[in-house]
């Protein structure tokens, strides 16, 4: 099925383009999360991701910061216990 990719120049270019798009999406994941979750520090997270995202530690720091700031500062938010109306 993927025989054309291995044996043609255009197939290799298509595969290379797809790999670049996936790599850029993974690289921008912390910034995308910060913007989509409405983080108040989204510009700082984006700058950290752009400037230091190429290092593994910078990318992980930006990812954790985006998740923590968009979730109210905690990883585990337990929902309030459900109470039946007759249990007052």
Residue frames as a rotation matrix with the C-alpha (Angstrom) as fourth column:
UNK 1
0.564 0.825 0.000 0.00
0.825 -0.564 0.000 0.00
0.000 0.000 -1.000 0.00
UNK 2
0.817 -0.325 -0.475 2.79
-0.129 -0.907 0.400 2.45
-0.562 -0.266 -0.784 0.87
UNK 3
0.305 -0.717 0.627 5.07
0.827 0.526 0.200 1.19
-0.473 0.458 0.753 -1.89
UNK 4
0.540 -0.048 0.840 4.99
0.620 -0.653 -0.436 4.57
0.569 0.756 -0.323 -3.67
UNK 5
0.973 -0.184 0.141 6.42
-0.231 -0.739 0.632 6.31
-0.012 -0.648 -0.762 -0.60
UNK 6
0.477 -0.833 0.278 9.59
0.073 0.353 0.933 4.25
-0.876 -0.425 0.230 -0.50
UNK 7
-0.102 -0.541 0.835 10.26
0.821 0.429 0.378 4.20
-0.562 0.724 0.400 -4.23
UNK 8
0.280 0.200 0.939 9.47
0.805 -0.582 -0.116 7.74
0.523 0.789 -0.324 -5.36
UNK 9
-0.779 -0.621 0.090 10.79
0.512 -0.712 -0.481 11.18
0.362 -0.329 0.872 -4.66
UNK 10
-0.398 0.704 0.588 7.33
-0.429 -0.709 0.559 12.73
0.811 -0.030 0.584 -4.35
UNK 11
0.551 0.574 -0.606 6.32
0.227 0.596 0.770 10.07
0.803 -0.562 0.198 -1.83
UNK 12
-0.176 -0.714 -0.677 9.34
0.938 0.087 -0.335 10.88
0.298 -0.694 0.655 0.29
UNK 13
-0.867 -0.103 0.488 8.55
0.059 -0.993 -0.105 14.60
0.496 -0.062 0.866 0.14
UNK 14
0.100 0.980 0.172 4.94
-0.346 -0.128 0.929 13.91
0.933 -0.153 0.326 1.18
UNK 15
0.511 0.019 -0.859 6.12
0.643 0.655 0.397 11.78
0.571 -0.755 0.323 4.09
UNK 16
-0.568 -0.794 -0.215 8.65
0.776 -0.430 -0.461 14.42
0.274 -0.429 0.861 5.11
UNK 17
-0.625 0.429 0.652 5.98
-0.254 -0.902 0.350 17.15
0.739 0.053 0.672 4.97
UNK 18
0.488 0.837 -0.248 3.59
-0.064 0.317 0.946 15.09
0.870 -0.446 0.208 7.11
UNK 19
0.196 -0.503 -0.842 6.36
0.907 0.419 -0.039 14.42
0.372 -0.756 0.538 9.65
UNK 20
-0.815 -0.509 0.277 7.18
0.404 -0.842 -0.357 18.15
0.415 -0.180 0.892 9.84
UNK 21
-0.183 0.839 0.512 3.53
-0.408 -0.539 0.737 19.05
0.895 -0.074 0.441 10.45
UNK 22
0.659 0.399 -0.637 3.25
0.331 0.607 0.722 16.46
0.675 -0.687 0.268 13.24
UNK 23
-0.202 -0.829 -0.521 6.54
0.930 0.005 -0.368 17.63
0.308 -0.559 0.770 14.80
UNK 24
-0.797 -0.062 0.601 5.42
0.016 -0.997 -0.080 21.28
0.604 -0.054 0.795 14.77
UNK 25
0.265 0.952 0.152 2.09
-0.299 -0.069 0.952 20.36
0.917 -0.298 0.266 16.35
UNK 26
0.536 -0.153 -0.830 3.87
0.719 0.597 0.354 18.48
0.442 -0.787 0.430 19.15
UNK 27
-0.575 -0.818 0.005 6.31
0.731 -0.516 -0.447 21.36
0.368 -0.254 0.894 19.60
UNK 28
-0.714 0.349 0.607 3.46
-0.290 -0.936 0.197 23.87
0.637 -0.035 0.770 19.91
UNK 29
-0.119 0.736 -0.666 1.33
0.521 0.617 0.590 21.67
0.845 -0.277 -0.457 22.17
UNK 30
-0.438 -0.024 -0.899 1.98
0.881 -0.212 -0.423 23.63
-0.180 -0.977 0.114 25.41
UNK 31
-0.953 0.083 -0.293 1.12
-0.121 -0.986 0.113 26.93
-0.279 0.143 0.950 23.74
UNK 32
-0.590 0.779 -0.213 -1.98
-0.207 0.109 0.972 25.46
0.780 0.618 0.097 22.12
UNK 33
-0.172 0.500 -0.849 -3.14
0.825 0.544 0.153 24.06
0.538 -0.674 -0.506 25.45
UNK 34
-0.694 -0.140 -0.706 -2.55
0.592 -0.669 -0.449 27.38
-0.409 -0.730 0.547 27.21
UNK 35
-0.915 0.356 -0.187 -4.56
-0.402 -0.795 0.454 29.30
0.013 0.491 0.871 24.62
UNK 36
-0.425 0.803 -0.418 -7.37
-0.057 0.437 0.898 26.75
0.904 0.405 -0.140 24.41
UNK 37
-0.132 0.345 -0.929 -7.74
0.903 0.428 0.030 26.48
0.408 -0.836 -0.368 28.20
UNK 38
0.589 0.403 0.700 -7.77
0.235 -0.915 0.328 30.27
0.773 -0.029 -0.634 28.61
UNK 39
0.213 -0.602 -0.769 -4.72
0.976 0.171 0.137 30.46
0.049 -0.780 0.624 30.83
UNK 40
0.954 0.129 -0.271 -3.97
0.172 -0.975 0.141 33.93
-0.246 -0.181 -0.952 32.22
UNK 41
0.190 -0.961 -0.200 -0.24
-0.373 -0.259 0.891 33.35
-0.908 -0.095 -0.407 31.51
UNK 42
0.736 0.184 0.652 -0.73
0.406 0.651 -0.642 32.18
-0.542 0.737 0.404 27.91
UNK 43
0.889 -0.458 -0.002 1.71
-0.292 -0.563 -0.773 34.73
0.353 0.688 -0.634 26.43
UNK 44
0.174 -0.857 0.485 4.47
-0.962 -0.042 0.271 33.76
-0.211 -0.513 -0.832 28.88
UNK 45
0.259 -0.020 0.966 3.86
-0.092 0.995 0.046 30.06
-0.962 -0.101 0.255 28.23
UNK 46
0.949 0.112 0.293 3.99
0.278 0.136 -0.951 30.68
-0.147 0.984 0.098 24.49
UNK 47
0.636 -0.771 0.038 7.27
-0.696 -0.594 -0.403 32.60
0.333 0.230 -0.914 24.81
UNK 48
0.039 -0.605 0.795 8.77
-0.762 0.497 0.416 29.84
-0.647 -0.622 -0.442 26.96
UNK 49
0.517 0.232 0.824 7.65
0.215 0.896 -0.387 27.24
-0.829 0.378 0.413 24.43
UNK 50
0.985 -0.129 0.111 9.02
0.076 -0.246 -0.966 29.18
0.152 0.961 -0.232 21.46
UNK 51
0.492 -0.845 0.208 12.33
-0.787 -0.534 -0.308 30.17
0.371 -0.012 -0.928 23.05
UNK 52
-0.426 -0.706 0.566 13.16
-0.888 0.446 -0.112 27.10
-0.173 -0.550 -0.817 25.15
UNK 53
0.588 0.760 0.278 10.87
-0.671 0.650 -0.358 24.45
-0.452 0.024 0.891 23.71
UNK 54
0.511 -0.463 -0.724 13.72
-0.557 0.463 -0.689 22.97
0.654 0.756 -0.022 21.69
UNK 55
-0.742 -0.649 0.166 15.21
-0.544 0.439 -0.715 21.75
0.391 -0.622 -0.679 24.95
UNK 56
-0.357 0.625 -0.694 13.33
0.391 0.775 0.497 18.89
0.848 -0.094 -0.521 26.51
UNK 57
-0.580 0.088 -0.810 13.22
0.805 -0.090 -0.587 20.59
-0.125 -0.992 -0.019 29.92
UNK 58
-0.910 0.243 -0.337 11.84
-0.252 -0.968 -0.018 23.84
-0.330 0.069 0.941 28.49
UNK 59
-0.558 0.728 -0.399 9.11
-0.401 0.184 0.897 21.98
0.727 0.661 0.189 26.62
UNK 60
-0.310 0.415 -0.855 8.15
0.697 0.711 0.093 19.92
0.647 -0.567 -0.509 29.69
UNK 61
-0.774 -0.005 -0.633 8.13
0.511 -0.595 -0.620 23.05
-0.374 -0.803 0.464 31.88
UNK 62
-0.834 0.492 -0.251 5.87
-0.552 -0.742 0.381 24.86
0.001 0.456 0.890 29.40
UNK 63
-0.410 0.696 -0.589 3.56
-0.048 0.628 0.777 21.84
0.911 0.347 -0.224 29.19
UNK 64
-0.408 0.230 -0.884 3.23
0.874 0.377 -0.306 21.51
0.263 -0.897 -0.355 32.97
UNK 65
-0.881 0.047 -0.471 2.74
0.154 -0.912 -0.380 25.27
-0.447 -0.407 0.796 33.34
UNK 66
-0.732 0.640 -0.231 0.02
-0.541 -0.342 0.768 25.27
0.413 0.688 0.597 30.68
UNK 67
-0.258 0.648 -0.717 -1.82
0.344 0.755 0.558 22.38
0.903 -0.102 -0.418 32.31
UNK 68
-0.497 0.010 -0.868 -1.50
0.868 0.002 -0.497 23.77
-0.003 -1.000 -0.010 35.82
UNK 69
-0.917 0.111 -0.383 -2.55
-0.034 -0.979 -0.202 27.33
-0.397 -0.173 0.901 34.97
UNK 70
-0.644 0.712 -0.281 -5.51
-0.523 -0.142 0.840 26.26
0.558 0.688 0.464 32.87
UNK 71
-0.123 0.576 -0.808 -6.81
0.378 0.780 0.498 23.91
0.917 -0.244 -0.314 35.54
UNK 72
0.732 0.460 0.503 -6.94
-0.208 -0.553 0.807 26.35
0.649 -0.695 -0.309 38.43
UNK 73
0.034 -0.851 0.524 -3.56
-0.907 -0.246 -0.342 25.28
0.420 -0.463 -0.780 39.82
UNK 74
-0.196 -0.125 0.973 -4.32
-0.682 0.730 -0.043 21.66
-0.704 -0.672 -0.228 40.66
UNK 75
-0.848 -0.179 -0.499 -4.22
-0.496 0.598 0.629 18.41
0.186 0.781 -0.596 38.79
UNK 76
-0.731 0.575 -0.369 -7.02
0.566 0.812 0.144 16.70
0.383 -0.103 -0.918 40.66
UNK 77
-0.742 0.609 0.282 -10.31
-0.660 -0.736 -0.147 18.46
0.118 -0.295 0.948 40.92
UNK 78
-0.873 0.485 -0.048 -12.80
0.482 0.844 -0.234 16.23
-0.073 -0.228 -0.971 42.62
UNK 79
-0.437 0.793 0.424 -16.40
-0.037 -0.487 0.873 17.01
0.899 0.365 0.242 41.77
UNK 80
-0.565 0.288 0.773 -18.60
-0.823 -0.266 -0.502 17.85
0.061 -0.920 0.387 44.71
UNK 81
-0.961 0.211 0.180 -20.37
0.172 0.962 -0.212 14.81
-0.218 -0.172 -0.961 46.12
UNK 82
-0.580 0.815 0.005 -23.81
-0.265 -0.194 0.945 14.27
0.771 0.546 0.328 44.71
UNK 83
-0.924 0.359 0.129 -26.55
-0.065 0.185 -0.981 14.43
-0.376 -0.915 -0.147 47.27
UNK 84
-0.561 0.815 0.144 -30.02
0.670 0.346 0.657 13.17
0.485 0.465 -0.740 46.72
UNK 85
-0.367 0.463 0.807 -32.81
-0.277 -0.882 0.380 15.67
0.888 -0.084 0.452 47.50
UNK 86
0.673 0.729 -0.126 -34.20
-0.125 0.280 0.952 13.53
0.729 -0.625 0.280 50.33
UNK 87
0.309 -0.642 -0.702 -30.84
0.865 0.497 -0.073 13.36
0.395 -0.584 0.709 52.16
UNK 88
0.104 -0.258 0.960 -30.82
-0.013 -0.966 -0.258 16.88
0.994 0.015 -0.104 53.60
